[in-house]
Every structure is written in structure tokens, then in C-alpha cells.
Amino acid sequence: MKKITIYCGSRKGDSSVYEEGARALAQEMIKRDHSLVYGAGRVGLMGVIADEMLEAGKEVLGIIPQKLVDREVAHRGCTELIIVETMRDRKWLMAERGDAFIAMPGGIGTLEELFEIMTLNQLHYIQKPLALYNVNGYFDKLIAFLEHAMKEGFMYPEQEELLIISDDPVDLLDKIEKYEARRPADWG
């Protein structure tokens, strides 16, 4: 487990706790000799985690659509910068290149990426660990909603059980490293 795909905000949020959380996660990834796969932004939490990894000499693979390059948000310091045509191309390449996934606090794009990986795991297109880095309880209401969806019969219990959740980077990466893929739930 070397390459961790991180989904996170193109903004830093209103509290410094999110930036501190991004730095703490990067430091733990550095200690474990992981590399970063991410959306290639130089802004927000994306820029924070990429800069932290790059300053330590770690590999940072950024994948970004041309439209965002044109808006001047691409991080030109990435070890490798791949420019793709569409967001769909970006998401698929990020899913292919990562050995595991972590969703940090972020907006609608982060949530979309989180749910796409949950779906790909559920349908067994991939079998890779997926984690929520729950900095400052950011995902608490989403976790409650997922529990509600399960209780109402719209999600299999395995889906929630396979989602790793922690607010501590050491615990989060320990759980990712211990992940074991399971066969999908039977339909019906």
C-alpha cells in the first residue's frame, strides 16, 4: 500500500483545524513512505497536503482536467502532473492509480468522489480501502445519514462496515493497512 488517493477541499474551510489535520495526515503518510495521488490543485486543503508531501521529497501525482489548468489552479510543483480532458477521466485515473482512498473535509466534489469509490467497491470494480478522515467531526452528519440509509434498507451493512472512519491519522492509516477486501453482498 504505497499510493494514497486523497479527496479534499479546494478551500481550507473556516477553521484552522482542517489545515492542521491535512498537515498531520501528510506527516503520517511521510513517516510510512506513502506517496500522494490527488486532484492537482494548488489551492485549499489540496495545496496544503501536496506542499507538505513535496517539502518532504515524497512523490506527488496530480491529475487535473484542462479546464482547471486554464483557470490557473493546477499545482505546477507536482512530481508528475497529468492533464486530462474531463472530470470523469480525472476521477477514473485517480481511482486506478491509488492503492487506497481517503476523503478529507471538502465540498460537493469530495462527496461525489467518496460516493463513487463506495459504489465501485460495492460493485467490485475495485477492492480498495476507503476512509473518512473525520477532522473536527466534519463527517458526523454524513455518517448518521449512512446509518439511516442502512436502517431503512437502502444500503447493505457491509457497505458501512467497509468504510474506515477516524479523526486520527495514525489510526486511519493503521486501519487502511489492515484492510481486507470482502466479496460484495448478494442482491435481493
C-alpha positions as CSV (number, residue, x, y, z in Angstrom):
1,M,0.0,0.0,0.0
2,K,2.1,2.9,-1.3
3,K,-0.1,5.3,-3.2
4,I,-2.9,7.0,-1.3
5,T,-5.5,8.9,-3.2
6,I,-6.8,11.9,-1.2
7,Y,-10.0,13.7,-1.9
8,C,-10.3,17.0,-0.2
9,G,-11.4,20.6,-0.5
10,S,-10.2,23.3,-2.9
11,R,-10.9,25.6,0.0
12,K,-9.3,25.4,3.5
13,G,-12.6,25.8,5.5
14,D,-13.3,28.4,8.1
15,S,-11.3,26.8,10.9
16,S,-7.5,26.3,11.1
17,V,-8.2,22.8,12.4
18,Y,-8.7,21.5,8.9
19,E,-5.4,22.7,7.6
20,E,-3.7,21.3,10.7
21,G,-5.5,18.0,10.0
22,A,-4.2,18.0,6.5
23,R,-0.6,18.6,7.6
24,A,-0.9,15.9,10.3
25,L,-2.1,13.3,7.7
26,A,0.7,14.3,5.3
27,Q,3.2,13.9,8.1
28,E,2.0,10.4,8.9
29,M,2.0,9.4,5.2
30,I,5.6,10.7,5.0
31,K,6.6,8.6,8.0
32,R,5.1,5.5,6.3
33,D,6.8,6.3,3.0
34,H,3.5,6.7,1.1
35,S,3.0,8.8,-2.0
36,L,0.1,11.1,-2.8
37,V,-2.4,10.9,-5.7
38,Y,-4.7,13.8,-5.8
39,G,-6.6,16.3,-7.9
40,A,-3.6,18.5,-8.6
41,G,-4.9,21.7,-7.1
42,R,-2.6,24.3,-5.6
43,V,-5.4,25.8,-3.5
44,G,-7.3,24.8,-0.4
45,L,-6.6,21.6,1.5
46,M,-5.4,20.1,-1.8
47,G,-2.5,22.5,-1.9
48,V,-1.7,22.1,1.8
49,I,-1.3,18.3,1.7
50,A,0.6,18.4,-1.6
51,D,3.0,21.1,-0.4
52,E,3.6,19.1,2.8
53,M,4.4,15.9,0.9
54,L,6.6,17.7,-1.7
55,E,8.6,19.5,1.0
56,A,9.5,16.1,2.4
57,G,10.6,14.9,-1.0
58,K,7.7,12.5,-1.5
59,E,6.1,11.6,-4.8
60,V,3.0,13.6,-5.6
61,L,0.9,12.7,-8.6
62,G,-1.6,15.3,-9.6
63,I,-4.4,14.6,-12.1
64,I,-6.4,17.6,-13.3
65,P,-8.7,18.5,-16.3
66,Q,-7.5,21.1,-18.8
67,K,-10.4,23.4,-17.8
68,L,-9.0,23.7,-14.3
69,V,-5.5,24.2,-15.7
70,D,-6.9,27.1,-17.7
71,R,-8.4,28.6,-14.5
72,E,-4.8,28.6,-13.1
73,V,-5.4,26.2,-10.1
74,A,-3.0,23.5,-11.2
75,H,-0.1,22.8,-8.8
76,R,2.9,23.0,-11.1
77,G,5.2,21.6,-8.4
78,C,3.8,18.0,-8.6
79,T,6.3,15.3,-9.2
80,E,4.1,14.2,-12.0
81,L,1.2,16.3,-13.4
82,I,-1.3,14.6,-15.7
83,I,-3.7,16.8,-17.6
84,V,-6.9,15.1,-18.8
85,E,-9.9,16.2,-20.8
86,T,-12.8,15.7,-18.3
87,M,-13.6,15.3,-14.6
88,R,-14.7,11.8,-15.4
89,D,-11.2,11.0,-16.8
90,R,-9.6,12.5,-13.7
91,K,-11.7,10.5,-11.3
92,W,-11.1,7.2,-13.1
93,L,-7.4,7.8,-13.3
94,M,-7.3,8.7,-9.6
95,A,-9.2,5.5,-8.8
96,E,-6.8,3.4,-10.9
97,R,-3.6,4.9,-9.6
98,G,-4.4,4.8,-5.9
99,D,-4.0,1.8,-3.6
100,A,-6.3,3.3,-1.0
101,F,-8.6,6.3,-0.7
102,I,-9.1,9.0,2.0
103,A,-11.8,11.6,1.9
104,M,-10.9,14.6,4.0
105,P,-13.2,17.6,4.6
106,G,-14.3,19.1,1.4
107,G,-17.3,20.2,-0.6
108,I,-19.6,18.6,-3.2
109,G,-16.7,17.3,-5.4
110,T,-15.2,15.5,-2.4
111,L,-18.5,13.9,-1.6
112,E,-19.0,12.9,-5.2
113,E,-15.6,11.2,-5.2
114,L,-16.3,9.5,-1.9
115,F,-19.6,8.0,-3.2
116,E,-18.1,7.0,-6.5
117,I,-15.4,4.9,-4.7
118,M,-18.1,3.4,-2.4
119,T,-20.0,2.4,-5.4
120,L,-17.0,1.0,-7.3
121,N,-16.2,-1.1,-4.2
122,Q,-19.8,-2.2,-3.7
123,L,-20.0,-3.4,-7.4
124,H,-16.4,-4.9,-7.2
125,Y,-15.0,-2.8,-10.0
126,I,-12.2,-2.2,-7.4
127,Q,-11.5,-3.6,-4.0
128,K,-9.5,-1.0,-2.2
129,P,-9.8,0.6,1.3
130,L,-11.8,3.8,1.6
131,A,-11.6,6.0,4.7
132,L,-13.2,9.2,6.0
133,Y,-10.7,11.4,7.8
134,N,-13.2,12.9,10.2
135,V,-11.4,16.0,11.2
136,N,-13.3,18.1,13.8
137,G,-16.4,15.8,13.4
138,Y,-16.8,17.1,9.8
139,F,-18.5,13.9,8.6
140,D,-20.6,13.1,11.6
141,K,-23.9,14.0,10.0
142,L,-23.0,12.2,6.8
143,I,-22.1,9.1,8.9
144,A,-25.5,9.4,10.6
145,F,-27.2,9.6,7.2
146,L,-25.4,6.5,6.0
147,E,-26.6,4.7,9.2
148,H,-30.1,5.9,8.5
149,A,-29.9,4.7,4.9
150,M,-28.8,1.3,6.1
151,K,-31.5,1.0,8.8
152,E,-34.1,1.9,6.1
153,G,-32.9,-0.9,3.9
154,F,-31.2,1.1,1.2
155,M,-27.6,0.0,2.0
156,Y,-26.1,-3.3,2.9
157,P,-24.5,-3.3,6.3
158,E,-21.2,-4.4,4.6
159,Q,-21.1,-1.0,2.8
160,E,-20.9,0.9,6.1
161,E,-18.6,-1.7,7.7
162,L,-16.1,-1.3,4.9
163,L,-15.9,2.5,5.3
164,I,-13.0,3.3,7.6
165,I,-13.6,6.3,9.9
166,S,-11.2,8.1,12.2
167,D,-10.2,11.5,13.2
168,D,-6.6,10.4,14.0
169,P,-4.2,10.0,11.1
170,V,-2.2,7.2,12.8
171,D,-5.4,5.2,13.5
172,L,-6.7,5.9,10.0
173,L,-3.6,4.6,8.2
174,D,-3.3,1.6,10.5
175,K,-6.8,0.6,9.6
176,I,-6.2,1.1,5.9
177,E,-3.1,-1.1,6.1
178,K,-5.1,-3.8,7.8
179,Y,-7.9,-3.7,5.2
180,E,-9.1,-7.0,3.8
181,A,-11.4,-7.0,0.7
182,R,-14.7,-8.9,1.0
183,R,-17.0,-10.2,-1.6
184,P,-20.0,-8.0,-2.3
185,A,-23.3,-8.5,-0.7
186,D,-25.8,-10.6,-2.6
187,W,-28.6,-8.7,-4.4
188,G,-32.1,-9.4,-3.3
